Amino acid sequence: MSQRILVVDDEIRRVIQTLLKRAGYITEEASNGSEALVKLQKSTYDLITMDIEMDKLDGIDTISIIRGEINSPIVAISAHLTPGIRADLTERKVNLFLSKPFTTSQLLTVIDRALSTPTR
């Protein structure tokens, strides 16, 4: 059975989703944190990719809401991964980070690593 990934991003979620599907993953998408919360109430995922800057509900706030209830690994994806944001996300138990722009190889490496690392 393929692993299920929720891709949360307001701009490039379909690109990420296409790359992950080609690699054999089952994916679903959400365009912001609010949509992600709805999906997470209905389904479980082996991994969540989370953009940090989105309208309606950003990635940091979404992670804060879900982290107490959902133990799936989270990969934060952003063009703005400053040391302060990384430290904040690490406190919220984000597993790995990926800076935009990224290559397909970088995306798949981070996803594979997150799926093979026990959740903290």
N, C-alpha and C positions, 0 to 999 in steps of 0.2 A: 504494500500500500504506500502511495506517495505521501510525503509530508505536506501539511496544509499551512499556507502562509497568508496572513492578512497584510496587505500593502496599504499603508496609510500615507497619502501624499496629495497635496493639492495641485501639483503641476506635472510631475513625471510618473505618476502611479502606473499608467498604462505601459510605459516603457519598461519599468521595473517588472511589472506583471508579465509582459511578453518574454523578457529575458529569463525569468524564473520558470515560466511554463515550458520554454524550450529546453531547460535543464531538467525537466521532469517533475517539477513541483506543482501542486494544486494551489491556485491562488484565488483570493477574493480581494476586492478593493474598497477603500473608503477615502473620500476626498477631504475629510477633516476629522478631528477628534470626536465630534458629536456623532458622525456616521459610524465611526469605529466602535463607540460605546454600544450602539444599537446592535451591530454585528456580533460583538463580544457577548452580549446577553443571549444571543440565539445559537451561537456556535463556539466550538473550541478550535484553537489553532496551535500548531507545533511551534510557530514563531510569528512575531509581529515586526514588520519594518515600520518605523515611525519617523516621518518628517517632523522637524522641530517647529518651523514657522509656517502656520496655516491659519486661515480665517476661522471664525466661529469658536473653535477650541483648539489651542495649539498642542504640540506634542508633549511639552513638559507637563502641562496641566492634565492631559489625557493619561500620561504615564502615572502621575500622582494618584489619579482616581482608580486606575486598574491594578496597580501594583499590589495592593493589599489583597486582591481577590484572584488575580491571574498570575500563574507562575511561569507562563511561557517566556522563552527568551525574547528580548527586545533588542533590535538593532536600530540605533538612532542614525538617521541620514539627514545631513544638512550641509549647506554651504557656509554655515556660520558656527562651526564647532570650536569656539574659543576655549581656552583652558578653564575659564569659569563655568561655562555651560557644561563641559565634560565633567567637571567636578560635581556639579549639581546633579547631572544625570547618573553619575556613578553612585551617588548617595541614594538615588531612587532605584538602584539595582538594574540599570541598563547594562546589558551584557557586552555589546560591542558598538563601535562607531564607524561610520563611513562618510567621508567628505565628498560633497558634490563639487565638481564633476568627478565621475568615476568610470572605470572601464567595466566591461562585462566580467572579466576575470577577477577584478577586485570585488565586485558584488558577490559573485559566486563563492569566492574564498571566504568572505566574511559570513555569508549565510551558512556555508558548510561548517565553519568553525563554531558559530553560535549554536547550531543544532547538535554539535558533538560535545559541547561544553555543558556540564551540569549547571543548572540555574542556581544562582546564589540565594 
